[in-house]
Every structure is written in C-alpha cells, then in structure tokens.
Amino acid sequence: MSLNSLDQTNRTMGAKASAAYASAGLDEMRCLSGSLSPCSKSLAKVRTRLKKRFRVLAANSNRIFKRWMDVCGSLAAIVLLMPLFIVIAIWLKLDSPGPLIYRQVRIGLYGRPFYFYKFRSMYIDSDARRAALEKENESKDGVLFKMKNDPRITRCGKFIRKYSIDETPQFFNVLLGDMSLVGPRPPLPSEVAQYSPDDRKRLEILPGITCIWQVSGRSDIPFREQVVLDKEYIRRQGFWKDVLILFKTIPAVLAGKGAY
C-alpha cells in the first residue's frame, strides 16, 4: 500500500472517529438534558405547592387575627356603649310603641340567611308601608331602597340613624359569628334576588358593620360603586387594612354624612 493511500485511509478513519465521538457527546448531552428536565419540573411543582401552602397559611392567619379582633372589639364596644344603649332604649319607648330591637333576615357568607339586629328606628308598620313608597326610591340603581325623608322613620330614629347608633346592636351579630367588624354590608334577600353574578362576589366573605364605602360617602354612593369598593376590599383585605377602616369609621360616623 502506498503512503498516499495509507494517509488517505487514516484521514477517513479519523473523520469517522471524530463523527462518532461527536455523536456520542451529543447523545450524552441529550441524555443529561433529559435527566435534568424531570428534575426542573419537580422543582417547579415543589415551588407551586409551597406557594399554595403559603397562601393558605396567610389566609388562615388573617382569619384568626380577624376573628380575634372581632371578638375583642365587639366585646369592648358593648361594654363601653352600655350606658348609651340604656338611654336609647328609654327614648325609643317614649317616642313610639314597638320593640326596642328590630330583627330582620339578611344574607350573609355564601348566601346563608341570619337574623340582623338594629335599634328600631321606624314605626312598627314600616315593612307593610314600603311597597307604597317604592316609586319614591332615591337609590340610583334601584337595587337598594333609600329615601332621605322616609315618613316611616320616627323622631328618635332620625337621630340614631344619622350617627349610626341604630347599628350598634350588630356588635352582638359579630360575637355570634354572623358578621365581622369590617366587611360588605349584609343585603336583604330581595336585594340579593336582583344581584348579577358579579354582584354576588360580595357574599364571598362575612358581612360587616363598616367597610370602604361606609367611610367614603355611605348611602350617597350608588349601589354599583358600592359593589366595586366591596370587591376591592375583598381583594386587599388584611388585618391592618381592617384597623385602618375602623379608625376612618369614627370621623365618618360623627360627621353623619350620607346617613339616612
């Protein structure tokens, strides 16, 4: 065999060996890549599970703190307001006949009905007279019933409604667990019957004594805007958010704006 032929043979064999080595390296890299891919997927699953557990833990912690604040806050309010309760009870009895406490069915968490307590601010036939007043409803959206000069309201009722004193028995609703200090206001069954699917998102948390729209204009705010503000609260709810709303409620109540 000539030197040229031998050299050509060596070159051919070298090229084949290089190609085989490159192919083996590529296969090895593919194998390594394939082995890493399941590992990456497993890590991603672990991260997802940890995030879910963290969210659940944060939500549970928020519920615990919220319930603790509800119980302590409502108990403190009942004790501090007891002298006022006595004065209002005497005034109500002298002003008009009827029970001191007005009990009404409202809709709570996930559509569950419960009895809602208020100091009676209207004459005892107020529910029967409402149908005749529907055409004078001043609520812009028609879902709520609001009248600034409602003839069913007693003299005492006008005062206690202006400063939201009629709502104070709802601290007992908070103790019972039907309501929270902060949350969307509990609607009537007739109002819920007119809710759109989007409106029903208000029922995804416990109703409250006060909320964002309660400190932003109260009854002067149209229903649709109330829904928007309630959904904003649901998205951003938290312990310190509730504390801030409670502090804002005090000047809003004393001002008496939008209460009728």
N, C-alpha and C positions, 0 to 999 in steps of 0.2 A: 504494500500500500504506500502511495507517495505521501510526502509530508503535507502537501496541499490537501489531499483527501482526508488525512488524519486530522488536520486543523479544522477542516470544514465539519467533520464528524463531531469533534469536541465542542465546536460552537453550537451545533444543533442540539447536542445533549445538554449543554449549559443553559441554552434558552428554554429547553423543556423543563429542566430542573427549576429554573427561576420561575417559570409559569406555574409549576406545581406548588412551589413554596408560597408564591403569592396567593394561589387559590386556597391553599391550606390556611394561610393567615386570615384571608377574607372569611373563610368558613368559621375560623376560631372567633373572629370578631363578631360575626353574626350570632354565634352561639352565646358569646358573652353578653351581647346586646339583648338576646332573647332571655338570658337568665336575669338581667337587670330589670327588664320590663315588668315582669310579675312583681318584683320587689318594689318598684316605683308605684305600681298600682296598690300594693298592700299598704305602703306608707300613706298614699292618698286616702285610702279607706280609713286608716287609723286617725289621720288628721280630721276627716269628716266626722267620725264618731266622737272624737274629743270635742270638736266644736259644738256638736249637738248636745253632748252631756254638759258642756259649759253653759250653753243657753238654757237648758233645763234647770241646772243648778242656780243660775242667775234669776230665772223666773220664780223658782221655789223660794229663794231668799227674799225676793221682792214681795211675794205673797205673805211670807212670815212677818217681815217688817211692817207691811201694810196692815195686816190683821192686828199686830201688836199696837200700832199707832191708833187703829180704830177703837180697840177696847179701852186703852188708856185715855185717849182723847174724849171719847163719849162719856166715860165714867166721870172724868174731871168736869166736863161741861154740865152734866146732870147735877152734880153736887153744887157747882158754882151758880147755876141758874135756878136752883130750887126756890129761893125767895121770889124770883120773877114769876115762876110757874104759879105760885100761890096768889100773887097779885092779879095775874091774867085770869086765873080761874074765877076769882071773885068778880072781876069786871065783866067777864063773859056771862056769868049767871045773872048779874044785874042788868045787863044790856039787852038780852033776848033769851027766850026759852029754848031749851035744847041741851044736848050733851056737851060736855067740855071738849071731848076729843072726837074729831071726825075721822072715821075709819073708812078707807077706800081701797079697792083692789087695784093694784098696779102690777106692771110686768117687770120682772127682774132678770137675773142672769139666765141666759139661754131660753128666754121666754117663759120662765116659771113665775106664776102669779103669787103675790103675797099681800098681806094687809099693811097698808101705809098709814101712818099716824100723823095728824096735824091738830093744832088747836082749831076748833070750829070758828071760821071767820065769816060764814054765810048763814042765812036763815035756814031752818030745817027743811024747807021745801025747795032748796036750790037746785037739786038734781032734776026734779019734775019741771022746773021752770026753764031749764036750759034749752030745751027743744024750741021754745018760743023765741029764744034770743039768738038762735044760730045765724039768722040773717044779718045780725049786727056784729058778728065776729070780726075783730080787728086784726087778727093774725093774717099776715100777707100770704101765707102758704096754704091756709085752710086746714092743716092737719091739727094744729093746736087751737084751743078756744081761748081768746083773750079779749077783755073789754076793760078799758081804763076806768069807766064809770059803770061798773056792773051793779045793777039795782039789787042784786041778791046779797051783796056784802053788807054786814052790819057796821055800826059806828065803831065798835071795838075792832071789828075785822079790818077796817081800813088802816088803822094804826099798826096792828100786828103784822099785816101783810106788807106794809111799806118797809118795815125794818126786819122782815123775815122771821119775826118771833113766832108766827104760826107754824114754822117749820121745825122748831126746836124739839118737839116730841119725837122727831125722827132719829134722835140720838139713841132711843130705845130700839129702833129698827136696826141701827148699827150694831148694838150689843147682841141682838138676836142673830146677826149674820146675814140679814136680808139686804142690807145696804152697807156702803162704806162711807167714810167721811168725804172722800173725793171720788167722783165718777159721774157719768152722764145721768141726768135726772130721770127717774123712773116714769115711763109713759103709762097712759091709760090703755086698757085693752082696745077701745075704739080707735085710738091713735095708731096702735100697732097694726090694726087691720088695714090701715091706709099706707103702711110702710112699703117702700120698694125694697128689693134685695139689698141695695146699698145702704138704705136706712137701717136695716136690721143688724148691721155691724155694731150699732150702739148697744145691742144686747149681749155682746161677747164678753163683757166684764160686769162686775157688780155695779148697780146704780149708786149714786152718791148724793150727799146733801149739797155739795157745791162742785163746780167744775170750771173749765176755762171760760165758757160763755157766761157763767154766773158772775164772773168778775170782770166781764168785758161789755156789759150792757144789759144783761138779764133778759127780760121779756121784750125789750126793744129790738133784739136780734131775731131776724126771720128764722123759721124752722130749718130751712136748707143750710143756712150758715151755722146753725147750732150743730147740725149733723157733721159738717166739715170740721168744726172745732172739737167735737167729741171724738172723731176718728183721729185727729191729730193727737189728742190726749192718749188714746189707746196705743198709738204707735210709740209715743215718747214717755209713757208712764214710768214712774220710778219713785222711790221714797222721797228724795229731795224735791222732785217735781211736785209731789203732793204737799210737802211742807210749804213750798212757795205759794201754791194756790190757796192754802189755808190762811196764810198771812195776808194775801191780797183780798181775801173774802171779808175780812174785818172792816177795812175802809169802804168797800163796796156796799156792805150792809148798812153801815152808818150813813152813807150818802143817800141811800134809798132810791137811787136812780134806776128806772126800768122795772120797779116792783109794783105790780097791780094785779 
